[in-house]
Amino acid sequence: MPPPICGRCNTGRAVVKRPKNHDKLCKSCFLNVFEEEVHHTITSSKLFYRGERVAIGASGGKDSTVLASVLKTLNDRYNYGLELVLLSIDEGITGYRDDSLETVKQNAVDYNMPLTILGYAELYGWTMDQVVEVIGKKGNCTYCGVFRRQALDRGAKRLDIKHVVTGHNADDVAETILMNLLRADVPRLARSTSIVTGVGTEDVKRSKPLKYCYEKEIVLYAHYKKLLYFSTECLYSPEAFRGTARALIKNLERVRPSAILDIVRSGEDMARLVSQSTDSSCQCKSPHSSTKGECTKKATTESLAVMKLPQSVNSSKTTESNSDVTKGASLQTLKRCERARIGGIEA
């Protein structure tokens, strides 16, 4: 049986069968189509304006690495006029983030982009390893997700940048939609489907240029472009609720290959029916609040503040020792943290 021919150029050998539309594409056509679809997402959603300074949230993983590569390519090809920089957050997870940061540093050289690295230790006075010592592994993604978003905001403000792009893909969005459905958190569902967040409520807006890109295709793009990325999973993530949603979606894909985009589109349709008035119940007007009016960003940060984690005398300096960690959180504090986790801020 002869190998399949690319359905776009009708000459090359097809190497990819796309789950979203079943198109069979050769390597060259796949790379071009992938980039053009991201370009369409950017232009149709009006994500950028000429001369804008944009920070790419860089973790060294496949998503942020592909995002940086594609944005550089499109910025040059279509003359977006963007000033792109890499912004990386060091959560302080030994054996994970310290290794991935080496990949980010190499990406900065490869893409000729300025790189800024900020750590939890510098910003908050403690590392994620220290937080896990206090709260355990269950629910730790709740804290890390809130702190990482805050850290990106702070980093962007330090750089005088008002727009951060992240590598969230279609799989991520579908998982978040499903998580919020399982939690019956409809208002949060509406926010999670938006390609741009933070407009009008925060000083720094965020956008997701890869929102409609399948994770499988992101991996293939990185493979065919020979991009360097860090593929090890976070040491603490196996306990996250997101893993349950991911497994369910993978099972759905086996019987319906278009399941991911189907969930994303359905979430968008449902979001149009949901009033955004619940946002006003949050004290800080953050888009990360729960349906019960609990200001989860504020509650989670305050809860750790009373856990007697080691605090640096000067917030601009790194805490040097973990030996002073005290597991003394009050019951009320832990209950507040649990409400925050159930409220839907888990990564």
MIVOKOL-246963 format. One record per residue (C-alpha): residue number from 1; residue in three letters; x negated, y negated, z negated. Coordinates in Angstrom, 2 decimals, padded with zeros to 5 digits, m for minus. Layout:
<rs>
   seq   type        px        py        pz
   NUM    ala         X         Y         Z
...
</rs>
This chain:
<rs>
   seq   type        px        py        pz
     1    met    000.00    000.00    000.00
     2    pro   m001.57   m003.34    001.06
     3    pro   m002.16   m005.98   m001.64
     4    pro    000.56   m008.64   m001.92
     5    ile    000.04   m011.89   m000.02
     6    cys    000.34   m015.32   m001.62
     7    gly    003.87   m016.61   m001.10
     8    arg    002.64   m020.21   m000.81
     9    cys   m000.28   m020.19    001.64
    10    asn    000.55   m016.79    003.21
    11    thr   m003.15   m016.03    003.57
    12    gly   m004.74   m015.37    000.19
    13    arg   m004.34   m012.26   m001.93
    14    ala   m001.76   m012.78   m004.67
    15    val   m003.23   m012.41   m008.16
    16    val   m000.41   m013.91   m010.23
    17    lys    003.30   m013.18   m010.46
    18    arg    004.86   m016.08   m012.33
    19    pro    007.44   m015.15   m015.00
    20    lys    009.44   m018.36   m014.55
    21    asn    010.27   m017.86   m010.85
    22    his    008.58   m014.59   m009.78
    23    asp    006.38   m016.41   m007.23
    24    lys    003.29   m014.47   m006.18
    25    leu    000.28   m016.76   m005.83
    26    cys   m003.39   m016.52   m004.98
    27    lys   m005.98   m017.99   m007.34
    28    ser   m006.35   m021.28   m005.46
    29    cys   m002.61   m021.87   m005.11
    30    phe   m001.97   m020.93   m008.74
    31    leu   m004.49   m023.48   m010.01
    32    asn   m003.04   m026.16   m007.75
    33    val    000.59   m025.39   m008.67
    34    phe   m000.25   m025.35   m012.38
    35    glu   m001.86   m028.79   m012.17
    36    glu    000.93   m030.21   m010.02
    37    glu    003.59   m029.02   m012.45
    38    val    001.80   m030.75   m015.33
    39    his    001.54   m033.87   m013.15
    40    his    005.30   m033.68   m012.51
    41    thr    005.97   m033.36   m016.25
    42    ile    003.78   m036.40   m016.95
    43    thr    005.30   m038.60   m014.25
    44    ser    008.94   m037.55   m014.68
    45    ser    008.74   m038.09   m018.45
    46    lys    006.68   m041.29   m018.05
    47    leu    004.26   m040.13   m020.73
    48    phe    001.47   m042.62   m019.99
    49    tyr    000.88   m046.14   m018.76
    50    arg   m002.16   m047.43   m016.89
    51    gly   m005.01   m048.44   m019.16
    52    glu   m003.67   m046.48   m022.13
    53    arg   m006.14   m044.98   m024.60
    54    val   m005.09   m041.41   m025.34
    55    ala   m006.48   m039.01   m027.95
    56    ile   m006.37   m035.31   m027.13
    57    gly   m005.85   m033.21   m030.25
    58    ala   m008.71   m030.75   m029.71
    59    ser   m009.01   m027.52   m031.68
    60    gly   m011.27   m025.61   m029.31
    61    gly   m008.46   m023.14   m028.52
    62    lys   m007.12   m022.33   m025.08
    63    asp   m004.24   m024.82   m025.14
    64    ser   m006.15   m027.96   m026.09
    65    thr   m009.09   m026.93   m023.88
    66    val   m006.85   m026.49   m020.84
    67    leu   m005.02   m029.72   m021.70
    68    ala   m008.29   m031.66   m021.76
    69    ser   m009.42   m030.11   m018.47
    70    val   m006.12   m030.73   m016.67
    71    leu   m005.76   m034.30   m017.93
    72    lys   m009.30   m035.12   m016.80
    73    thr   m008.55   m033.59   m013.37
    74    leu   m005.23   m035.39   m012.94
    75    asn   m006.59   m038.66   m014.32
    76    asp   m009.25   m038.59   m011.60
    77    arg   m007.00   m037.24   m008.84
    78    tyr   m004.07   m039.60   m009.33
    79    asn   m005.90   m042.52   m010.88
    80    tyr   m003.81   m042.63   m014.06
    81    gly   m006.26   m045.15   m015.46
    82    leu   m006.36   m043.44   m018.87
    83    glu   m009.19   m043.60   m021.39
    84    leu   m009.33   m040.08   m022.79
    85    val   m011.02   m039.13   m026.07
    86    leu   m011.12   m035.92   m028.09
    87    leu   m009.89   m035.96   m031.69
    88    ser   m010.53   m032.85   m033.76
    89    ile   m009.44   m032.03   m037.30
    90    asp   m011.57   m029.86   m039.57
    91    glu   m009.18   m028.21   m042.01
    92    gly   m012.03   m026.66   m043.95
    93    ile   m011.34   m022.99   m043.17
    94    thr   m014.63   m021.15   m043.48
    95    gly   m015.35   m018.67   m040.70
    96    tyr   m012.71   m020.18   m038.42
    97    arg   m012.71   m023.94   m037.93
    98    asp   m016.46   m024.36   m038.36
    99    asp   m016.98   m021.98   m035.42
   100    ser   m014.26   m023.48   m033.22
   101    leu   m015.70   m026.97   m033.67
   102    glu   m018.82   m025.84   m031.84
   103    thr   m016.58   m025.12   m028.84
   104    val   m015.01   m028.58   m029.13
   105    lys   m018.45   m030.18   m029.15
   106    gln   m019.38   m028.33   m025.96
   107    asn   m016.08   m029.36   m024.35
   108    ala   m016.87   m032.99   m025.14
   109    val   m020.13   m032.61   m023.22
   110    asp   m018.53   m030.70   m020.33
   111    tyr   m015.68   m033.20   m019.88
   112    asn   m017.78   m036.26   m020.72
   113    met   m015.31   m037.40   m023.38
   114    pro   m016.08   m039.10   m026.72
   115    leu   m015.41   m036.82   m029.70
   116    thr   m014.32   m037.75   m033.22
   117    ile   m014.10   m035.10   m035.96
   118    leu   m012.25   m035.76   m039.23
   119    gly   m011.99   m033.29   m042.09
   120    tyr   m009.43   m032.63   m044.80
   121    ala   m012.26   m033.01   m047.31
   122    glu   m012.99   m036.51   m046.04
   123    leu   m009.35   m037.57   m045.74
   124    tyr   m007.78   m035.86   m048.76
   125    gly   m010.63   m034.76   m051.01
   126    trp   m010.06   m031.01   m050.60
   127    thr   m010.24   m028.31   m047.94
   128    met   m007.60   m025.83   m046.79
   129    asp   m009.60   m023.03   m048.41
   130    gln   m009.16   m024.80   m051.74
   131    val   m005.44   m025.28   m051.14
   132    val   m005.03   m021.55   m050.45
   133    glu   m006.85   m020.77   m053.70
   134    val   m004.09   m022.66   m055.51
   135    ile   m000.94   m021.69   m053.60
   136    gly   m001.91   m018.35   m052.06
   137    lys   m001.56   m017.34   m048.41
   138    lys    002.23   m017.30   m048.28
   139    gly    003.52   m020.69   m047.13
   140    asn    000.07   m022.19   m046.61
   141    cys    000.94   m023.07   m043.00
   142    thr    003.53   m025.46   m044.42
   143    tyr    000.86   m027.55   m046.06
   144    cys   m001.65   m027.28   m043.25
   145    gly    000.89   m028.35   m040.63
   146    val    001.82   m031.49   m042.55
   147    phe   m001.78   m032.39   m043.35
   148    arg   m002.93   m031.81   m039.77
   149    arg   m000.25   m034.11   m038.37
   150    gln   m001.15   m036.77   m040.91
   151    ala   m004.84   m036.32   m040.13
   152    leu   m004.24   m036.77   m036.40
   153    asp   m002.31   m039.95   m037.14
   154    arg   m005.05   m041.29   m039.38
   155    gly   m007.73   m040.37   m036.87
   156    ala   m005.85   m042.10   m034.06
   157    lys   m005.42   m045.23   m036.18
   158    arg   m009.13   m045.29   m036.96
   159    leu   m009.79   m045.22   m033.23
   160    asp   m007.10   m047.85   m032.62
   161    ile   m005.18   m045.34   m030.48
   162    lys   m001.39   m045.17   m030.48
   163    his   m000.86   m041.99   m028.44
   164    val   m001.95   m038.43   m029.27
   165    val   m001.34   m035.54   m026.88
   166    thr   m001.27   m031.97   m028.14
   167    gly   m001.51   m028.61   m026.41
   168    his    001.93   m027.30   m027.41
   169    asn    003.19   m025.05   m024.63
   170    ala    006.53   m023.53   m023.63
   171    asp    005.98   m020.53   m025.91
   172    asp    005.36   m022.84   m028.88
   173    val    008.48   m024.89   m028.15
   174    ala    010.63   m021.77   m027.71
   175    glu    009.35   m020.38   m031.01
   176    thr    010.13   m023.63   m032.82
   177    ile    013.63   m023.73   m031.34
   178    leu    014.27   m020.16   m032.43
   179    met    012.89   m020.83   m035.93
   180    asn    015.22   m023.78   m036.37
   181    leu    018.18   m021.76   m035.10
   182    leu    017.39   m019.01   m037.60
   183    arg    017.25   m021.64   m040.33
   184    ala    020.48   m023.27   m039.11
   185    asp    018.54   m026.54   m038.95
   186    val    020.31   m028.14   m036.00
   187    pro    019.06   m031.73   m036.49
   188    arg    015.47   m030.49   m036.52
   189    leu    016.26   m028.43   m033.43
   190    ala    017.09   m031.65   m031.61
   191    arg    013.76   m033.21   m032.53
   192    ser    011.72   m030.12   m031.72
   193    thr    012.84   m030.10   m028.09
   194    ser    011.63   m033.63   m027.35
   195    ile    008.49   m033.95   m025.23
   196    val    007.66   m037.22   m027.03
   197    thr    007.98   m037.75   m030.79
   198    gly    007.20   m040.61   m033.15
   199    val    008.51   m043.37   m030.88
   200    gly    010.09   m046.08   m033.01
   201    thr    009.50   m044.21   m036.28
   202    glu    005.72   m043.99   m036.52
   203    asp    002.69   m046.04   m035.49
   204    val    001.33   m043.16   m033.41
   205    lys    003.45   m041.28   m030.88
   206    arg    002.78   m037.70   m029.81
   207    ser    003.53   m035.97   m026.54
   208    lys    003.30   m032.46   m025.11
   209    pro    002.20   m032.48   m021.43
   210    leu    002.08   m028.65   m021.41
   211    lys    005.64   m028.30   m022.72
   212    tyr    006.83   m026.28   m019.71
   213    cys    003.65   m024.22   m019.24
   214    tyr    003.71   m020.55   m020.21
   215    glu    000.99   m019.38   m022.58
   216    lys    000.13   m016.56   m020.17
   217    glu   m000.49   m019.04   m017.38
   218    ile   m002.59   m021.26   m019.65
   219    val   m004.81   m018.25   m020.37
   220    leu   m005.03   m017.48   m016.64
   221    tyr   m005.87   m021.10   m015.82
   222    ala   m008.68   m021.06   m018.39
   223    his   m009.90   m017.73   m017.00
   224    tyr   m009.96   m018.78   m013.34
   225    lys   m011.51   m022.17   m014.16
   226    lys   m014.05   m020.44   m016.42
   227    leu   m013.27   m022.80   m019.30
   228    leu   m014.97   m022.30   m022.65
   229    tyr   m012.53   m021.88   m025.53
   230    phe   m012.32   m020.32   m028.99
   231    ser   m009.90   m017.39   m029.15
   232    thr   m010.01   m016.23   m032.78
   233    glu   m006.73   m016.59   m034.69
   234    cys   m006.65   m018.63   m037.90
   235    leu   m007.39   m016.47   m040.94
   236    tyr   m004.22   m017.60   m042.69
   237    ser   m001.69   m017.61   m039.83
   238    pro   m000.53   m013.94   m039.97
   239    glu    001.68   m014.84   m042.94
   240    ala    003.48   m017.62   m041.03
   241    phe    007.20   m017.36   m040.20
   242    arg    006.33   m018.42   m036.65
   243    gly    004.87   m014.96   m036.08
   244    thr    008.33   m013.44   m036.55
   245    ala    009.86   m015.76   m033.95
   246    arg    006.98   m015.01   m031.58
   247    ala    007.51   m011.26   m031.86
   248    leu    011.24   m011.64   m031.19
   249    ile    010.60   m013.71   m028.06
   250    lys    008.08   m011.16   m026.77
   251    asn    010.76   m008.48   m027.10
   252    leu    013.24   m010.68   m025.22
   253    glu    010.70   m011.19   m022.43
   254    arg    010.56   m007.46   m021.79
   255    val    014.19   m007.46   m020.68
   256    arg    014.32   m011.04   m019.37
   257    pro    010.98   m012.46   m018.11
   258    ser    012.39   m016.00   m017.97
   259    ala    013.39   m015.88   m021.66
   260    ile    010.90   m018.53   m022.80
   261    leu    012.06   m021.29   m020.47
   262    asp    015.66   m020.17   m020.95
   263    ile    015.30   m020.81   m024.69
   264    val    013.60   m024.17   m024.07
   265    arg    016.34   m025.32   m021.68
   266    ser    019.08   m024.07   m024.00
   267    gly    017.46   m025.94   m026.89
   268    glu    017.40   m029.12   m024.81
   269    asp    021.08   m028.70   m023.95
   270    met    022.01   m028.18   m027.60
   271    ala    019.87   m031.16   m028.63
   272    arg    022.01   m033.47   m026.48
   273    leu    025.02   m032.53   m028.59
   274    val    023.36   m033.30   m031.91
   275    ser    023.50   m036.71   m033.55
   276    gln    020.16   m038.18   m034.63
   277    ser    021.79   m040.06   m037.52
   278    thr    020.37   m037.62   m040.09
   279    asp    016.93   m039.15   m039.60
   280    ser    017.95   m042.15   m041.70
   281    ser    018.16   m039.98   m044.82
   282    cys    014.39   m039.59   m044.94
   283    gln    012.61   m042.09   m047.16
   284    cys    009.61   m042.45   m044.85
   285    lys    011.58   m042.16   m041.55
   286    ser    009.32   m039.27   m040.57
   287    pro    010.50   m036.91   m037.82
   288    his    009.41   m033.99   m040.03
   289    ser    012.17   m034.22   m042.63
   290    ser    014.55   m031.45   m043.55
   291    thr    018.30   m031.44   m043.09
   292    lys    018.86   m031.96   m046.81
   293    gly    017.31   m035.42   m046.76
   294    glu    014.16   m034.13   m048.44
   295    cys    011.17   m036.16   m047.25
   296    thr    009.04   m033.08   m046.67
   297    lys    005.91   m034.89   m045.57
   298    lys    005.98   m037.01   m048.73
   299    ala    007.03   m034.12   m050.98
   300    thr    004.35   m031.76   m049.74
   301    thr    001.57   m034.32   m050.06
   302    glu    002.71   m035.38   m053.55
   303    ser    003.04   m031.77   m054.69
   304    leu   m000.59   m031.03   m053.94
   305    ala   m001.63   m034.25   m055.63
   306    val   m000.50   m032.83   m058.98
   307    met   m002.00   m029.38   m058.44
   308    lys   m005.28   m030.65   m059.86
   309    leu   m007.27   m029.87   m056.76
   310    pro   m010.76   m031.38   m056.88
   311    gln   m010.60   m034.99   m055.77
   312    ser   m013.59   m036.83   m054.38
   313    val   m014.40   m040.10   m056.11
   314    asn   m014.68   m041.77   m052.74
   315    ser   m012.16   m040.52   m050.16
   316    ser   m014.68   m041.12   m047.40
   317    lys   m017.03   m038.50   m048.90
   318    thr   m016.71   m034.74   m048.75
   319    thr   m015.95   m032.69   m051.87
   320    glu   m018.98   m030.48   m052.42
   321    ser   m017.74   m027.81   m054.80
   322    asn   m014.76   m025.47   m055.03
   323    ser   m015.45   m024.40   m058.61
   324    asp   m013.12   m026.96   m060.20
   325    val   m009.94   m025.70   m058.55
   326    thr   m007.24   m025.35   m061.20
   327    lys   m004.18   m023.21   m060.57
   328    gly   m001.89   m025.43   m062.62
   329    ala    001.00   m026.45   m060.40
   330    ser    004.26   m026.99   m062.25
   331    leu    007.34   m024.89   m061.48
   332    gln    009.14   m028.01   m060.26
   333    thr    006.27   m028.78   m057.89
   334    leu    006.27   m025.27   m056.43
   335    lys    010.04   m025.36   m055.96
   336    arg    009.70   m028.63   m054.07
   337    cys    007.02   m027.07   m051.87
   338    glu    009.25   m024.08   m051.17
   339    arg    012.10   m026.39   m050.12
   340    ala    009.68   m028.12   m047.78
   341    arg    008.68   m024.77   m046.28
   342    ile    012.28   m023.65   m045.77
   343    gly    013.06   m027.09   m044.35
   344    gly    011.12   m026.19   m041.25
   345    ile    007.73   m027.87   m041.34
   346    glu    005.82   m024.60   m041.22
   347    ala    003.36   m024.49   m038.32
</rs>
